[in-house]
Amino acid sequence: MDERDWIVLQTLYKEKNITNAATVLYISQPALTNRVKAMEKQFGVRIVNRGRRGIQFTPQGEYLVKSAQEMLWHIQKIKETVLNMEDKLSGILRLGVSTFFTDYKLPGLLKLFKAQYPDIEFKVTTGLSSQISHLMHNQEVHIAFVKGDHRWISHTYHSYQRYL
């Protein structure tokens, strides 16, 4: 399986519907169905059960979805490491940002950062602080800007307003 297959599994799991997943992935429904069938053939198991109300993952499919999250995270880490082996910094910086911070503080910070590190791209995810906190705990973002107190596994940094 390649990176695209892992993305297909994640998207299917999120959407629970082949038509919706195909739309999100910008491919046709038959192409997506064929891709799922090929994965099922490769593993020799049924990954999803199709029904009138969408799809349901089999236990094997659930395991593959969990593995997809791990594999995509691992692939991303490999890409970042390889890109940063050169003298210049490049790659994608994944940010999780609360809505208020996105509207008022983030644009100026990103502009300053981009001026200093032009080869770094940003992937910004916005939402409630509790959602962003969850993304940080799952290592889906590198940096999180949240409001309020949140339990962290390791280090805690308080009150970004003091520094910005």
TORKE-779953 format. One record per residue (C-alpha): residue number from 1; residue in one letter; x, y, z. Coordinates in steps of 0.25 Angstrom, whole numbers, plus 2048, in hexadecimal, padded with zeros to 3 digits. Layout:
residues N
@nr NUM	rest a	px X	py Y	pz Z
...
end
This chain:
residues 164
@nr 1	rest m	px 800	py 800	pz 800
@nr 2	rest d	px 805	py 80E	pz 7FD
@nr 3	rest e	px 802	py 81B	pz 804
@nr 4	rest r	px 7F6	py 81E	pz 7FB
@nr 5	rest d	px 7EF	py 811	pz 800
@nr 6	rest w	px 7F1	py 815	pz 80E
@nr 7	rest i	px 7EB	py 822	pz 80B
@nr 8	rest v	px 7DF	py 81B	pz 804
@nr 9	rest l	px 7DD	py 813	pz 811
@nr 10	rest q	px 7DD	py 81F	pz 81A
@nr 11	rest t	px 7D3	py 826	pz 811
@nr 12	rest l	px 7CA	py 81B	pz 810
@nr 13	rest y	px 7CA	py 819	pz 81F
@nr 14	rest k	px 7C7	py 828	pz 821
@nr 15	rest e	px 7BC	py 829	pz 817
@nr 16	rest k	px 7B5	py 81B	pz 819
@nr 17	rest n	px 7B0	py 81C	pz 80A
@nr 18	rest i	px 7B7	py 818	pz 7FD
@nr 19	rest t	px 7B1	py 823	pz 7F5
@nr 20	rest n	px 7B5	py 82E	pz 7FF
@nr 21	rest a	px 7C3	py 829	pz 801
@nr 22	rest a	px 7C5	py 828	pz 7F2
@nr 23	rest t	px 7C1	py 837	pz 7F1
@nr 24	rest v	px 7CA	py 83B	pz 7FC
@nr 25	rest l	px 7D6	py 833	pz 7F5
@nr 26	rest y	px 7D2	py 839	pz 7E8
@nr 27	rest i	px 7D1	py 82B	pz 7E1
@nr 28	rest s	px 7C5	py 824	pz 7DB
@nr 29	rest q	px 7BC	py 81B	pz 7E4
@nr 30	rest p	px 7C0	py 80F	pz 7DB
@nr 31	rest a	px 7CF	py 812	pz 7DC
@nr 32	rest l	px 7CE	py 812	pz 7EB
@nr 33	rest t	px 7C6	py 805	pz 7EB
@nr 34	rest n	px 7D0	py 7FF	pz 7E3
@nr 35	rest r	px 7DB	py 804	pz 7EC
@nr 36	rest v	px 7D4	py 7FE	pz 7F8
@nr 37	rest k	px 7D2	py 7F1	pz 7F1
@nr 38	rest a	px 7E1	py 7F1	pz 7ED
@nr 39	rest m	px 7E5	py 7F3	pz 7FC
@nr 40	rest e	px 7DB	py 7E8	pz 800
@nr 41	rest k	px 7E2	py 7DF	pz 7F6
@nr 42	rest q	px 7F0	py 7E3	pz 7FB
@nr 43	rest f	px 7ED	py 7DF	pz 809
@nr 44	rest g	px 7E3	py 7D4	pz 807
@nr 45	rest v	px 7D8	py 7D9	pz 810
@nr 46	rest r	px 7CC	py 7E2	pz 80F
@nr 47	rest i	px 7CF	py 7F0	pz 813
@nr 48	rest v	px 7C1	py 7F6	pz 812
@nr 49	rest n	px 7B3	py 7F1	pz 811
@nr 50	rest r	px 7AA	py 7F9	pz 808
@nr 51	rest g	px 79C	py 7FC	pz 80B
@nr 52	rest r	px 790	py 806	pz 808
@nr 53	rest r	px 795	py 80F	pz 813
@nr 54	rest g	px 7A3	py 810	pz 80F
@nr 55	rest i	px 7AF	py 807	pz 813
@nr 56	rest q	px 7B3	py 800	pz 820
@nr 57	rest f	px 7C1	py 7FC	pz 823
@nr 58	rest t	px 7C4	py 7EE	pz 826
@nr 59	rest p	px 7CE	py 7EB	pz 832
@nr 60	rest q	px 7D9	py 7E9	pz 828
@nr 61	rest g	px 7D5	py 7F6	pz 822
@nr 62	rest e	px 7D5	py 7FD	pz 82F
@nr 63	rest y	px 7E3	py 7F8	pz 831
@nr 64	rest l	px 7E7	py 7FD	pz 824
@nr 65	rest v	px 7E1	py 80B	pz 826
@nr 66	rest k	px 7E9	py 80C	pz 834
@nr 67	rest s	px 7F5	py 807	pz 82C
@nr 68	rest a	px 7F3	py 812	pz 821
@nr 69	rest q	px 7F4	py 81D	pz 82C
@nr 70	rest e	px 801	py 818	pz 831
@nr 71	rest m	px 806	py 815	pz 823
@nr 72	rest l	px 803	py 823	pz 81E
@nr 73	rest w	px 809	py 829	pz 82A
@nr 74	rest h	px 816	py 821	pz 828
@nr 75	rest i	px 816	py 825	pz 819
@nr 76	rest q	px 815	py 833	pz 81D
@nr 77	rest k	px 820	py 833	pz 827
@nr 78	rest i	px 829	py 82C	pz 81D
@nr 79	rest k	px 826	py 837	pz 813
@nr 80	rest e	px 829	py 842	pz 81D
@nr 81	rest t	px 836	py 83B	pz 821
@nr 82	rest v	px 83B	py 839	pz 813
@nr 83	rest l	px 837	py 848	pz 80F
@nr 84	rest n	px 83E	py 84D	pz 81C
@nr 85	rest m	px 84B	py 846	pz 819
@nr 86	rest e	px 850	py 851	pz 810
@nr 87	rest d	px 855	py 85E	pz 815
@nr 88	rest k	px 848	py 866	pz 813
@nr 89	rest l	px 83C	py 863	pz 81A
@nr 90	rest s	px 830	py 85F	pz 812
@nr 91	rest g	px 823	py 856	pz 813
@nr 92	rest i	px 816	py 858	pz 819
@nr 93	rest l	px 813	py 85E	pz 827
@nr 94	rest r	px 805	py 859	pz 82C
@nr 95	rest l	px 7FE	py 863	pz 835
@nr 96	rest g	px 7F2	py 861	pz 83E
@nr 97	rest v	px 7EC	py 86E	pz 841
@nr 98	rest s	px 7E0	py 873	pz 849
@nr 99	rest t	px 7D6	py 87B	pz 841
@nr 100	rest f	px 7D9	py 888	pz 848
@nr 101	rest f	px 7E8	py 887	pz 846
@nr 102	rest t	px 7E6	py 884	pz 837
@nr 103	rest d	px 7DE	py 891	pz 835
@nr 104	rest y	px 7E6	py 89B	pz 83D
@nr 105	rest k	px 7F4	py 896	pz 83F
@nr 106	rest l	px 7F8	py 88B	pz 835
@nr 107	rest p	px 7F9	py 893	pz 828
@nr 108	rest g	px 804	py 89C	pz 82E
@nr 109	rest l	px 80C	py 891	pz 834
@nr 110	rest l	px 80C	py 888	pz 827
@nr 111	rest k	px 810	py 894	pz 81F
@nr 112	rest l	px 81C	py 897	pz 828
@nr 113	rest f	px 81F	py 888	pz 828
@nr 114	rest k	px 81E	py 886	pz 819
@nr 115	rest a	px 828	py 892	pz 817
@nr 116	rest q	px 832	py 88B	pz 820
@nr 117	rest y	px 830	py 87D	pz 81A
@nr 118	rest p	px 82A	py 87E	pz 80C
@nr 119	rest d	px 82B	py 86F	pz 809
@nr 120	rest i	px 822	py 86B	pz 814
@nr 121	rest e	px 813	py 868	pz 811
@nr 122	rest f	px 808	py 869	pz 81B
@nr 123	rest k	px 7FC	py 860	pz 81D
@nr 124	rest v	px 7F3	py 867	pz 827
@nr 125	rest t	px 7E7	py 860	pz 82E
@nr 126	rest t	px 7DD	py 869	pz 835
@nr 127	rest g	px 7D3	py 865	pz 83F
@nr 128	rest l	px 7CF	py 866	pz 84E
@nr 129	rest s	px 7DB	py 866	pz 858
@nr 130	rest s	px 7D6	py 858	pz 85D
@nr 131	rest q	px 7D7	py 852	pz 84E
@nr 132	rest i	px 7E5	py 858	pz 84C
@nr 133	rest s	px 7E9	py 853	pz 859
@nr 134	rest h	px 7E5	py 845	pz 855
@nr 135	rest l	px 7ED	py 847	pz 847
@nr 136	rest m	px 7F9	py 84A	pz 84F
@nr 137	rest h	px 7F8	py 83E	pz 858
@nr 138	rest n	px 7F6	py 835	pz 84C
@nr 139	rest q	px 803	py 83C	pz 846
@nr 140	rest e	px 7FA	py 840	pz 83A
@nr 141	rest v	px 800	py 84E	pz 83B
@nr 142	rest h	px 80E	py 853	pz 83F
@nr 143	rest i	px 809	py 860	pz 846
@nr 144	rest a	px 7FC	py 863	pz 84D
@nr 145	rest f	px 7F7	py 871	pz 850
@nr 146	rest v	px 7EC	py 86F	pz 85A
@nr 147	rest k	px 7E4	py 877	pz 865
@nr 148	rest g	px 7E2	py 872	pz 873
@nr 149	rest d	px 7E9	py 867	pz 87B
@nr 150	rest h	px 7EA	py 85A	pz 875
@nr 151	rest r	px 7F1	py 84D	pz 87A
@nr 152	rest w	px 7FE	py 84A	pz 873
@nr 153	rest i	px 806	py 83D	pz 873
@nr 154	rest s	px 813	py 844	pz 874
@nr 155	rest h	px 816	py 853	pz 874
@nr 156	rest t	px 80C	py 85E	pz 876
@nr 157	rest y	px 80D	py 86C	pz 871
@nr 158	rest h	px 803	py 876	pz 876
@nr 159	rest s	px 7FE	py 883	pz 871
@nr 160	rest y	px 802	py 886	pz 863
@nr 161	rest q	px 7FD	py 894	pz 865
@nr 162	rest r	px 808	py 898	pz 86E
@nr 163	rest y	px 812	py 895	pz 863
@nr 164	rest l	px 80B	py 89A	pz 856
end
